[in-house]
Amino acid sequence: MATEFNDIDNESENEESRHYMWHDSLSCGHESIDTDHRYLFDIAERLRIAGIHGQADAEIGQILAELMDYVDRHFAREEALMQAVDYPCMADHRFEHSLLIRRVKSLYRRFIEGKPLQPREVAQFVNRWLRYHIMHSDLDMARYAARWTLLHSIKDE
């Protein structure tokens, strides 16, 4: 599955005009998850800007650490929702999460070890992964959770 994220078309060379931004089409209709997604796009955008402006390693390291931490917390919230609604595709969804967690931790480790790391490339990867994951996995999960909630609210009446 990781290769699918790398196969998405390359972005234009004009990075200054390209922004990693949230768009309403990415909304899954679950307020806390959408808020998390917006924040993850914000982190990707800050990494993109750090790469363009050649910010200091300390700033880039701080953004990468924040990404690593926030990804863990966001996925914990998503997985708690999936468990609460007994989502049937939870194992596959969690596997996708584990792929991103491993990749982000690997990138952070490379950075800490002083190996070359391009913040713009990391931001581009995060942007692509988020868009793919939201459109193909999170939307399905959120629709299931909404149906489950509606069904259970009707049963309770």
DRENNU-54278 format. One record per residue: y, x, z of N, C-alpha, C in turn. Coordinates in nm, 3 decimals. Atoms other than C-alpha are relative to their C-alpha. Layout:
BEGIN
> Y  X  Z  Y  X  Z  Y  X  Z
...
% end
This chain:
BEGIN
> -0.119  0.081  0.000  0.000  0.000  0.000  0.126  0.086  0.000
> -0.117  -0.086  -0.006  0.241  0.287  0.071  0.046  0.041  -0.139
> -0.039  -0.040  0.135  0.232  0.386  -0.296  0.082  -0.109  -0.067
> -0.079  0.106  0.060  0.370  0.044  -0.388  0.148  0.018  0.031
> -0.139  -0.018  -0.037  0.689  0.126  -0.199  0.062  0.112  -0.082
> -0.052  -0.113  0.076  0.726  0.453  -0.387  0.010  -0.031  -0.149
> 0.000  0.033  0.141  0.668  0.283  -0.723  0.118  -0.088  -0.041
> -0.114  0.084  0.031  0.977  0.063  -0.698  0.100  0.086  -0.078
> -0.093  -0.075  0.085  1.232  0.165  -0.963  0.102  0.077  0.081
> -0.101  -0.083  -0.064  1.470  0.444  -0.869  0.135  -0.069  -0.006
> -0.135  0.054  -0.002  1.822  0.348  -0.775  0.085  0.076  -0.100
> -0.090  -0.067  0.092  2.110  0.433  -1.000  0.051  0.129  0.063
> -0.052  -0.128  -0.048  2.258  0.778  -0.972  0.134  -0.016  0.071
> -0.130  0.021  -0.061  2.587  0.629  -0.861  -0.017  -0.052  0.142
> 0.029  0.037  -0.138  2.505  0.630  -0.491  0.122  -0.049  0.075
> -0.120  0.042  -0.071  2.867  0.585  -0.384  0.020  -0.151  -0.011
> -0.023  0.143  0.018  2.872  0.230  -0.524  -0.118  -0.084  0.048
> 0.120  0.072  -0.044  2.526  0.136  -0.396  -0.004  -0.007  0.151
> 0.005  0.018  -0.144  2.507  -0.009  -0.049  -0.127  -0.073  0.039
> 0.119  0.066  -0.051  2.201  -0.103  0.149  0.046  -0.110  0.094
> -0.056  0.110  -0.075  2.309  -0.442  0.264  -0.097  -0.117  0.006
> 0.071  0.125  -0.018  2.155  -0.759  0.392  0.052  -0.100  -0.103
> -0.038  0.109  0.089  2.158  -1.051  0.153  -0.071  -0.126  0.047
> 0.059  0.127  -0.047  2.092  -1.417  0.232  -0.138  -0.027  -0.058
> 0.133  0.022  0.060  1.793  -1.413  -0.003  -0.111  0.066  0.083
> 0.098  -0.067  -0.086  1.622  -1.190  0.256  -0.022  -0.074  0.132
> 0.015  0.075  -0.125  1.657  -1.446  0.534  -0.137  -0.066  0.007
> 0.129  0.066  -0.018  1.326  -1.560  0.673  0.017  -0.124  0.088
> -0.027  0.121  -0.074  1.492  -1.834  0.877  -0.030  0.007  0.148
> 0.023  -0.019  -0.143  1.405  -1.690  1.215  0.112  0.090  0.050
> -0.125  -0.068  -0.035  1.730  -1.587  1.383  -0.017  0.142  0.052
> 0.012  -0.135  -0.058  1.611  -1.290  1.589  -0.059  0.100  -0.099
> 0.058  -0.090  0.101  1.401  -1.145  1.306  0.104  0.034  -0.105
> -0.107  -0.026  0.098  1.687  -1.185  1.058  0.105  0.095  0.058
> -0.096  -0.090  -0.065  1.922  -1.016  1.307  -0.055  0.142  0.002
> 0.062  -0.133  0.003  1.678  -0.727  1.341  0.004  0.061  -0.140
> 0.000  -0.051  0.137  1.650  -0.695  0.964  0.140  0.046  -0.041
> -0.138  -0.041  0.031  2.029  -0.686  0.928  0.031  0.136  0.062
> -0.027  -0.126  -0.069  2.045  -0.406  1.183  -0.076  0.116  -0.064
> 0.077  -0.105  0.067  1.770  -0.208  1.008  0.067  0.040  -0.132
> -0.076  -0.035  0.121  1.968  -0.230  0.682  0.125  0.080  0.036
> -0.117  -0.076  -0.046  2.271  -0.107  0.877  -0.039  0.145  0.027
> 0.046  -0.137  -0.026  2.073  0.197  0.993  -0.023  0.074  -0.131
> 0.023  -0.063  0.131  1.964  0.268  0.635  0.133  0.035  -0.066
> -0.131  -0.027  0.059  2.326  0.242  0.521  0.067  0.120  0.067
> -0.059  -0.115  -0.070  2.439  0.487  0.790  -0.068  0.130  -0.042
> 0.070  -0.119  0.050  2.170  0.731  0.675  0.048  0.036  -0.140
> -0.049  -0.023  0.136  2.287  0.690  0.315  0.136  0.068  0.005
> -0.135  -0.057  -0.012  2.646  0.763  0.414  -0.007  0.142  0.057
> 0.016  -0.134  -0.058  2.535  1.060  0.626  -0.041  0.100  -0.108
> 0.044  -0.087  0.109  2.362  1.205  0.320  0.111  0.028  -0.099
> -0.109  -0.017  0.097  2.660  1.150  0.092  0.107  0.094  0.055
> -0.110  -0.075  -0.059  2.910  1.303  0.333  -0.045  0.127  0.072
> 0.049  -0.124  -0.060  2.688  1.584  0.456  0.025  0.010  0.149
> -0.024  -0.001  -0.144  2.714  1.487  0.819  -0.089  0.101  0.071
> 0.070  -0.100  -0.079  2.595  1.724  1.088  -0.142  -0.046  0.034
> 0.139  0.029  -0.034  2.227  1.748  1.173  -0.012  -0.084  0.126
> 0.007  0.076  -0.125  2.296  1.609  1.521  0.019  -0.149  -0.029
> -0.025  0.141  0.035  2.434  1.285  1.370  -0.119  -0.058  -0.074
> 0.117  0.047  0.075  2.144  1.254  1.127  -0.119  -0.018  0.093
> 0.109  0.010  -0.097  1.895  1.321  1.406  0.013  -0.123  0.089
> -0.025  0.117  -0.083  2.057  1.052  1.618  -0.033  -0.129  -0.075
> 0.028  0.119  0.081  2.034  0.797  1.335  -0.152  -0.014  -0.020
> 0.146  0.006  0.017  1.668  0.887  1.270  -0.070  -0.044  0.129
> 0.058  0.041  -0.128  1.586  0.852  1.640  0.024  -0.148  0.025
> -0.032  0.142  -0.015  1.760  0.515  1.646  -0.090  -0.085  -0.091
> 0.089  0.070  0.092  1.560  0.406  1.341  -0.141  -0.010  0.058
> 0.135  -0.004  -0.056  1.234  0.511  1.505  -0.011  -0.098  0.117
> 0.001  0.088  -0.117  1.318  0.327  1.827  0.012  -0.147  -0.042
> -0.024  0.139  0.037  1.446  0.012  1.658  -0.117  -0.059  -0.077
> 0.118  0.046  0.073  1.148  -0.014  1.423  -0.109  -0.042  0.099
> 0.101  0.034  -0.102  0.915  -0.007  1.726  0.034  -0.132  0.069
> -0.039  0.122  -0.072  1.112  -0.277  1.908  -0.005  -0.123  -0.091
> 0.002  0.112  0.094  1.150  -0.497  1.599  -0.144  -0.044  -0.027
> 0.139  0.036  0.029  0.781  -0.481  1.517  -0.067  -0.064  0.121
> 0.055  0.064  -0.121  0.693  -0.566  1.878  0.042  -0.147  0.006
> -0.047  0.140  0.000  0.908  -0.881  1.849  -0.071  -0.081  -0.108
> 0.070  0.072  0.107  0.754  -0.978  1.515  -0.145  -0.027  0.037
> 0.141  0.015  -0.035  0.403  -0.919  1.643  -0.021  -0.098  0.114
> 0.008  0.101  -0.106  0.470  -1.127  1.955  0.010  -0.140  -0.059
> -0.011  0.129  0.068  0.579  -1.414  1.730  -0.130  -0.033  -0.072
> 0.126  0.025  0.072  0.269  -1.375  1.514  -0.111  -0.040  0.095
> 0.103  0.031  -0.099  0.049  -1.381  1.821  0.022  -0.140  0.058
> -0.032  0.131  -0.060  0.227  -1.686  1.965  -0.041  -0.116  -0.091
> 0.035  0.107  0.094  0.159  -1.888  1.649  -0.138  0.019  -0.062
> 0.134  -0.028  0.048  -0.187  -1.743  1.591  -0.002  0.021  -0.152
> -0.015  -0.027  0.143  -0.084  -1.608  1.250  -0.127  0.061  -0.056
> 0.129  -0.047  0.051  -0.401  -1.562  1.042  0.003  0.134  -0.073
> -0.012  -0.127  0.072  -0.270  -1.257  0.851  0.058  0.110  0.088
> -0.062  -0.094  -0.093  -0.159  -1.070  1.162  -0.054  0.142  -0.017
> 0.057  -0.135  0.012  -0.399  -0.777  1.114  0.060  0.074  -0.119
> -0.059  -0.063  0.118  -0.268  -0.706  0.763  0.147  0.032  0.023
> -0.142  -0.018  -0.026  0.091  -0.747  0.875  0.021  0.119  0.095
> -0.010  -0.111  -0.095  0.040  -0.510  1.168  -0.032  0.133  -0.069
> 0.033  -0.122  0.074  -0.118  -0.258  0.930  0.122  0.049  -0.078
> -0.123  -0.039  0.071  0.198  -0.263  0.717  0.100  0.063  0.096
> -0.090  -0.057  -0.101  0.401  -0.204  1.031  -0.042  0.142  0.036
> 0.048  -0.133  -0.039  0.182  0.091  1.125  0.031  0.105  -0.106
> -0.033  -0.094  0.108  0.244  0.249  0.784  0.145  0.048  0.011
> -0.140  -0.040  -0.012  0.620  0.243  0.832  0.023  0.083  0.125
> -0.017  -0.077  -0.124  0.599  0.364  1.191  -0.048  0.143  -0.020
> 0.051  -0.136  0.026  0.384  0.659  1.084  0.094  0.078  -0.088
> -0.089  -0.069  0.094  0.618  0.743  0.798  0.130  0.041  0.069
> -0.126  -0.032  -0.068  0.933  0.725  1.010  -0.021  0.111  0.102
> 0.028  -0.105  -0.098  0.776  0.935  1.286  -0.025  0.134  -0.068
> 0.024  -0.122  0.076  0.661  1.188  1.028  0.131  0.061  -0.050
> -0.130  -0.048  0.047  1.010  1.212  0.880  0.081  0.057  0.116
> -0.074  -0.049  -0.117  1.162  1.252  1.226  -0.056  0.135  0.046
> 0.065  -0.125  -0.039  0.909  1.522  1.312  0.042  0.113  -0.095
> -0.044  -0.100  0.099  0.995  1.707  0.988  0.143  0.044  0.029
> -0.140  -0.032  -0.029  1.362  1.686  1.077  0.011  0.089  0.123
> -0.003  -0.077  -0.126  1.306  1.816  1.433  -0.052  0.143  -0.023
> 0.058  -0.132  0.029  1.097  2.105  1.294  0.088  0.082  -0.095
> -0.093  -0.072  0.085  1.389  2.201  1.070  -0.041  0.005  -0.147
> 0.041  0.006  0.141  1.212  2.116  0.745  0.102  -0.081  -0.079
> -0.099  0.072  0.081  1.425  1.992  0.455  -0.025  -0.151  0.000
> 0.006  0.146  -0.001  1.501  1.623  0.474  0.131  -0.052  -0.057
> -0.119  0.057  0.061  1.743  1.428  0.258  0.025  -0.138  0.058
> -0.027  0.130  -0.062  1.900  1.143  0.457  0.009  -0.114  -0.101
> -0.011  0.105  0.102  1.977  0.952  0.137  -0.137  -0.044  -0.048
> 0.135  0.036  0.043  1.611  0.966  0.035  -0.071  -0.082  0.107
> 0.057  0.077  -0.110  1.504  0.842  0.379  0.059  -0.141  -0.002
> -0.066  0.130  0.006  1.760  0.561  0.355  -0.052  -0.083  -0.116
> 0.051  0.070  0.118  1.638  0.473  0.007  -0.141  -0.052  0.027
> 0.135  0.044  -0.034  1.278  0.459  0.131  0.004  -0.119  0.096
> -0.008  0.110  -0.098  1.372  0.238  0.430  0.049  -0.127  -0.068
> -0.052  0.116  0.073  1.575  0.006  0.206  -0.109  -0.063  -0.086
> 0.107  0.052  0.086  1.289  -0.029  -0.041  -0.110  -0.065  0.083
> 0.109  0.051  -0.084  1.027  -0.075  0.231  0.039  -0.134  0.061
> -0.046  0.124  -0.063  1.233  -0.339  0.411  0.002  -0.115  -0.099
> -0.008  0.108  0.100  1.303  -0.539  0.097  -0.140  -0.046  -0.041
> 0.137  0.035  0.040  0.938  -0.528  -0.010  -0.070  -0.076  0.114
> 0.069  0.059  -0.114  0.805  -0.609  0.338  0.055  -0.139  0.033
> -0.060  0.130  -0.030  1.052  -0.892  0.400  -0.042  -0.103  -0.105
> 0.027  0.095  0.107  0.996  -1.054  0.061  -0.149  -0.034  -0.013
> 0.143  0.024  0.021  0.617  -1.020  0.062  -0.078  -0.032  0.127
> 0.077  0.021  -0.122  0.511  -1.036  0.426  0.075  -0.084  0.103
> -0.074  0.070  -0.104  0.784  -1.151  0.663  0.031  -0.144  -0.038
> -0.029  0.138  0.040  0.877  -1.458  0.460  -0.124  -0.088  0.015
> 0.124  0.077  -0.018  0.512  -1.571  0.456  -0.024  -0.028  0.147
> 0.023  0.015  -0.144  0.482  -1.512  0.829  0.098  -0.100  0.059
> -0.101  0.090  -0.054  0.808  -1.694  0.904  -0.024  -0.144  -0.043
> 0.032  0.136  0.045  0.709  -1.994  0.691  -0.117  -0.056  0.079
> 0.114  0.043  -0.079  0.377  -2.010  0.873  0.046  -0.036  0.142
> -0.048  0.025  -0.137  0.552  -1.987  1.213  0.082  -0.129  0.006
> -0.080  0.123  0.003  0.796  -2.264  1.115  -0.090  -0.123  -0.011
> 0.094  0.112  0.013  0.511  -2.493  1.003  -0.077  -0.021  0.130
> 0.074  0.007  -0.125  0.316  -2.412  1.319  0.085  -0.065  0.109
> -0.091  0.054  -0.100  0.617  -2.489  1.537  0.024  -0.149  -0.024
> -0.021  0.141  0.034  0.685  -2.816  1.354  -0.123  -0.083  0.033
> 0.125  0.071  -0.028  0.321  -2.923  1.375  -0.020  -0.020  0.149
> 0.021  0.008  -0.144  0.304  -2.847  1.744  0.107  -0.084  0.071
> -0.103  0.085  -0.060  0.633  -3.021  1.819  -0.032  -0.147  -0.027
> 0.040  0.137  0.032  0.502  -3.336  1.644  -0.116  -0.042  0.091
> 0.115  0.029  -0.087  0.176  -3.319  1.843  0.045  -0.028  0.143
> -0.047  0.014  -0.138  0.374  -3.294  2.166  0.077  -0.130  0.024
> -0.080  0.124  -0.016  0.570  -3.615  2.098  -0.087  -0.115  0.040
% end
